[in-house]
Amino acid sequence: MSNDFASLMMEGNETLRDEFSNAINDMKEDGTLDKLISEQIDALINRSEVKPVTMPTIDSADTIKVAVTGALPPMDYVAADGTPAGFNTAVLAEISQRIGKNIELVVVDSIGRATALSSGTVDAVFWTRTNEMASKSKEVSDDERSSKIPEVESKMSDEEVEAFHNVRELFNFSEYSTVDMPEGTICTVPYYSDTIVLVVRAKIN
């Protein structure tokens, strides 16, 4: 299972959404996103030097206000000098150059992201969590989901079936199906994905 991270905007802001998405897709194709992952995420995890990020200033260009939390290193955090830093900031700096607009970073707490967006305090939120599993899960009823379990288990060994039952007891899949997108919002294409790993501790007698 994986989480996909994207930028969130209000409905009616499709033009900005498409500008962000096009820039993100171009960054994927030309290798820029991989480079930023190495410079920001891998470097911080490996405790090596993280490349500083400077937001560009484009004369006479429109300014977009984008909310970041500053609370999810290495995705984004507040540096020692009080300025937003991290992978999200680096991605936004690159998007700013590619779409020809200034981006003003506004630090909000995670809970206040949706309010900042709906109130018009910011034009976009960077980041929001979305994922393919969650989107598909929302389209499937509990009865349909339960009816598929025998088919899934028929392809497993006895040990795998037991582990599967243990995971189902520990992990609330219905809660996982909730994506981080309030009603009335739209999101860009994902700019980053991570993998969710379920770890079950076995009891050894």
C-alpha positions in Angstrom: 0.0 0.0 0.0 1.2 3.5 -0.7 0.3 7.1 0.2 0.4 9.6 -2.6 1.1 13.2 -1.8 -0.5 16.0 -3.9 -1.4 19.6 -3.7 -4.9 20.5 -2.7 -7.1 23.4 -4.0 -10.7 24.5 -4.0 -13.1 23.6 -6.8 -13.1 26.4 -9.4 -9.3 26.7 -9.3 -8.8 24.1 -12.0 -6.5 26.4 -14.0 -4.0 26.6 -11.1 -4.4 22.8 -10.5 -3.5 22.1 -14.1 -0.5 24.4 -14.0 0.8 22.6 -10.9 0.1 19.2 -12.4 1.8 20.0 -15.7 4.9 21.2 -13.9 4.9 18.1 -11.7 4.6 15.8 -14.7 7.4 17.7 -16.4 9.6 17.3 -13.3 8.9 13.6 -13.2 9.9 13.2 -16.9 13.1 15.3 -16.8 14.4 13.7 -13.5 14.0 16.9 -11.4 11.8 15.2 -8.8 14.3 12.3 -8.4 17.1 14.9 -7.9 15.1 16.8 -5.2 14.3 13.6 -3.4 18.0 12.8 -3.3 18.9 16.4 -2.2 16.2 16.8 0.5 14.7 13.5 1.6 17.6 11.0 1.2 20.1 13.6 2.5 18.2 14.3 5.7 17.6 10.6 6.4 21.2 9.8 5.8 22.3 12.8 7.9 24.3 14.3 5.1 24.2 17.9 4.0 20.7 19.1 2.8 20.8 21.6 0.0 19.3 24.9 1.1 16.2 26.1 -0.8 15.6 29.6 -1.9 12.1 30.6 -3.2 12.5 32.5 -6.5 11.2 36.0 -6.9 9.7 36.8 -10.3 9.2 40.5 -11.0 5.7 41.6 -11.9 4.4 38.0 -11.6 1.2 37.0 -9.7 1.7 35.6 -6.2 0.1 32.3 -5.0 -0.2 31.6 -1.3 0.5 28.0 -0.4 0.1 26.4 3.0 2.8 24.1 4.3 2.7 22.5 7.8 6.3 22.7 8.7 5.7 19.5 10.8 6.5 16.6 8.5 10.3 16.3 8.1 11.8 15.6 5.6 8.7 16.6 3.6 8.6 20.0 5.2 9.8 21.6 8.4 10.9 24.9 9.8 14.6 25.5 9.6 16.7 27.0 12.4 16.4 30.5 10.9 12.6 30.2 11.0 12.0 29.7 7.3 10.1 26.8 5.7 12.4 24.1 4.4 12.5 20.5 3.1 11.3 18.6 0.1 8.0 20.3 -0.3 9.6 23.7 -0.3 12.1 22.6 -2.9 9.3 21.2 -5.1 7.3 24.5 -4.8 10.4 26.5 -5.7 10.7 24.5 -8.9 7.0 24.8 -9.6 7.2 28.6 -9.2 9.9 28.8 -11.8 8.1 26.6 -14.2 4.7 28.3 -14.0 6.1 31.8 -13.8 4.4 32.8 -10.6 5.6 33.8 -7.2 4.8 31.4 -4.3 4.4 32.7 -0.8 4.7 30.0 1.8 2.2 30.1 4.7 2.9 27.8 7.7 -0.3 26.4 9.2 -0.8 23.4 11.5 -2.1 20.2 10.0 -5.6 20.6 11.5 -5.9 24.1 10.1 -5.1 23.3 6.5 -8.6 22.8 5.2 -9.8 26.0 7.0 -7.0 28.0 5.5 -8.0 26.8 2.1 -11.8 27.1 2.3 -11.5 30.6 3.9 -9.3 31.9 1.0 -6.4 32.5 3.3 -4.3 30.4 1.0 -4.8 29.3 -2.7 -3.4 25.8 -2.2 -2.2 23.3 0.4 1.0 21.4 0.0 0.6 18.5 1.0 -2.6 16.4 1.0 -2.7 12.6 1.3 -4.5 10.6 -1.4 -4.0 7.1 -2.5 -5.3 4.6 -5.1 -6.3 2.1 -2.5 -8.4 4.6 -0.6 -10.1 5.9 -3.7 -11.0 2.4 -4.8 -12.1 1.4 -1.3 -14.6 4.2 -1.1 -16.4 2.7 -4.2 -16.8 -0.7 -2.6 -19.4 -1.5 0.0 -18.6 -3.5 3.2 -20.7 -6.5 1.8 -18.7 -6.5 -1.5 -15.4 -6.3 0.4 -16.4 -9.2 2.6 -17.5 -11.3 -0.4 -14.0 -11.0 -1.9 -12.2 -12.4 1.2 -12.7 -16.1 0.4 -11.2 -15.6 -3.1 -8.2 -13.8 -1.6 -7.7 -16.5 1.0 -7.9 -19.3 -1.5 -4.6 -18.1 -3.0 -2.8 -18.1 0.3 -1.1 -20.7 2.4 -2.4 -21.6 5.9 0.3 -19.4 7.5 -0.6 -16.5 5.2 -4.3 -16.8 6.0 -3.5 -16.7 9.7 -1.4 -13.6 9.2 -4.1 -12.0 7.1 -6.7 -12.5 9.8 -4.3 -11.0 12.4 -3.8 -7.9 10.2 -7.5 -7.5 9.7 -8.0 -7.5 13.5 -5.3 -4.9 14.0 -5.8 -2.7 11.1 -9.1 -0.8 10.4 -9.3 -0.8 6.6 -12.5 1.3 6.6 -10.7 4.1 8.3 -7.8 3.8 5.9 -10.2 4.4 3.0 -10.7 8.0 4.1 -8.5 10.2 1.9 -7.2 13.6 3.1 -9.5 15.6 0.8 -12.4 17.6 2.2 -15.5 18.0 0.1 -15.4 20.7 -2.6 -11.6 20.3 -3.2 -9.5 19.1 -6.1 -6.0 18.0 -6.2 -3.0 17.8 -8.5 -1.3 14.7 -9.8 0.8 13.1 -7.0 4.3 14.5 -6.7 5.6 11.9 -4.2 4.6 8.4 -3.0 5.7 6.5 0.0 5.0 2.9 1.0 2.9 1.9 4.0 4.3 -1.3 5.6 2.2 -3.2 8.1 4.4 -4.9 10.8 2.8 -7.6 12.9 4.7 -8.7 15.9 4.4 -12.5 16.3 4.1 -14.0 19.8 6.5 -16.9 20.2 5.7 -19.4 22.9 
